[in-house]
Structure formats: structure tokens, C-alpha cells
């Protein structure tokens, strides 16, 4: 499996008074903005935004994947510690092609500050299950307040995972529950 393939299962969490995922290894505040993928191009292995802003020097495999994929979902993620630019390919059930780079905060703010973009804000909790798998539990804010989603990244699609007792309905592969769709359209 390519290092550029993300495999994850996703679930809705019903509102509960007890939130065991808050007793976690790490948490972060996240703001994600979704950019117009048509504004990203490649020129001599450089990922260019809006025709003139050089973002990333891509390696050969990244360049090849970028050129072979037509339909990217592009986001910029701000946390208190870092800024990441991510291009995701179309999801097929639990798997999606993903190119991701850490970028300078000033560059990220320059990209995101140029105009208004669909966005989401959330607190992410990194909770370790009894089987050692790390779950990312997102409690959304703003217009999505009250929505709680959990996901676990897997090494392959058949990998067995022990579901915590607080997990709700599985939404793996349902596009209307993607963060991008939530940013653009709100709750399904």
C-alpha cells in the first residue's frame, strides 16, 4: 500500500454526558479551510497556488500522483502547533489518496486570508483504545456544535479494530459526512 493512501473508518458519536475520549494522550484545536482545487497547478515539480505562489517542491511520486488525479479536495489545516496543506483524492469506501505537507504558518495565512473559504472548527482528541489503536475524536464548533465524529486510521482495509463502547453509527465512505461536505453544506 502506498504511503500516500489514507485508510480510515469513521463513526458518529451520540451526545453523551460521559466522554471518555477526553481522557486522552493529546488534544488540539483545529481550523480547516477548503480551497478551490482548480487553483493548484504543477510547474517543474513545484506545487503552485493561484498561478504564482510556490508552495511545495514535490518529489517524483507526489508529482506523478498530482498529475494523475483530477478531482482533489484541498484543505489547509491550522492547529496551535502547525499548518498542513492536504490534497485528498476521491474516497473509495475507507481509502483515499492523500498528499500532505507541513507549511510555514505565514504562507498558510497568506493562502487562507486571500478570500473567504468554507471552513470548520473543532477540538480533536487523540484517544488510545484497548487494542492500542489511536482514535481521533472531533467535537465540532460553530454551526456544527453538538456534532461528534470519531475515526481510526488503519494499515489496510481488512485490519481488525476493537470498537469502543461509545461508538455510534458507522459512516465510513459516506461523502455527506466528510469534513469538506460539512464545511460546505452543514449537517446532512
N, C-alpha and C positions, 0 to 999 in steps of 0.2 A: 504494500500500500504506500502511496506517495506521501512524503512528509507534508504535502500541500493539500491533503484530504482531511477534512474535519468530519468525524463521525460522532453523533450525539443523539441521545434520547431526551425528549422534553415532556414535561408534565405541568398541569395546572395544580396549584395548591389551594384548597378551600380555606377560607378565613378560619383561623383557629386562635384561641386565646394563648395556647402554648405553642411557642415557635422554637423548637429545639435547634434549628439551624442557626439561631443567633448565638449559640454557644459554639463558636467556630474558631478556626485557625486564623482567619484573616477576613476582613471586610473592606469594601471600597465604595466610594461614591462615584457613580458613572454618569456622564452625559454623552449620548451618542447622537451625531447628526448624520443624516443620509444625503449624500451628494449626487449630483447628476453624473451618472457614469459616462455619458457621451462626452464629457469634458476631459476625460483621461485618454491620452494617446501615448504611443511609444515612439521615441526617436533615438536610434543608436543605443539601445538598451537603457535609455532613461525614461522613467515614467514622468510624463508631463501633464500638468493640470492647466486647463483654460488656455492652452496654446503657448504659454511662455514660462510657467513656473515649474522648474525642475524639482521633483520630489524625491525620487529614489533612483539609484543605479541598480538595475535588475540584473540578476545572474542569468545565465543561459536558459535554465529551466523555467524561471519566472517569466522571462521574455517569451518563451515558447508558449507557455500556458496562457499568458495575457493575450497573445495574438490568436490563439486557437479558440478562445472563449468570447462569445458575442454579448452575452447577457449578464453583466456583472451587477451586483448590488454593492454599492460603495459607501463606506461609512468612515467617519473619524470618531474615535473614542477618547474622551478626556477622563482621566482619573486624577486623584491627588498626586500620584507618583509618575505618571507617564501619559503619552499621547500616542495612539496607534492608528495607522491608516490601514484599512482592510478592504479587500475586494473579494466578494463571495460569488461563486458560480451558482447556477440553479441547483436547488436541493433535490435529490432523489431519495425520498423517504428519510433516512437518517444521515446521509452523506452529502457533502458539498465540497467542491474545490474551494480553497481559501488561500489567498496571498495576503500576508500581513507583515507590516514593518513598523518599528518604533520610529517616530519622527520627533524633531525638535518642537517644543511647545509653541514657540513663536511662529514657526511655519504652520502648525496646526491652527493656531488662532488666525493667522493670515488667510488660510483657506476658508475656515468656517465663518469668519467675520465679514466676508465679502458680500454675503446676502443671507437671507433667511432660508433655513433648511428644515425639513421635517426632523423632529428630534424626540428623544425620550430621555428621562432621568430616572435613576434607580439606585438603590443600595444593593450591592451584591455581597452575599455571604458565602464563604468557601467552607463547607461542612464535610467532614470525613465520615463516611458510613462504616458500619461494622466490617464490611468486606475490604476496607481500605480505599475505596473509590472516593474521589472528591466531587461533591455536588456543588454546583453554583446555583444559589437560590436568589432570585431577583425580586425585591419588593419595589414596585414601581411608584413613582411620584407624579405630581401634576395631574393632568387629565386622566391618567391611568391609575391613580391612587386606589389601593384596595386589591389590585391585581398582583398575584404572586405566582411566579413560574420557577420551576427547577429544571436543571439539565445536568446530564453527566456525560462527559466525553469518554469514548471507548476506543480501544485499539483496532477493533474490527466490528462489523455489524452483528456477528453471532456471539459476541462476548457476553457471558452471563453477568448480571448485576443484581445485587440484592436491593430490592426497593424498600426504602424506609416506610414505616407505617403511616406517616403523614402525607405520603404521595397521593395525589388525586388522579384524575383522568389523563391518559397519555395523549399528547398532541404532536408526537413526532411526525414530521412530514406534512403537517397541515399549514399551508402557506399563510393563511389568515392570522396565525398566531406568531409569525416571525416578528422580530423586533422592528424590522423595516416596515412591515404592514401595519403594526401597531402605531408606529410613528406617523404614518401617512393617513391611516383610516380609523384609529382608535380601536376600542374593543369590538371583537366580532359579534 
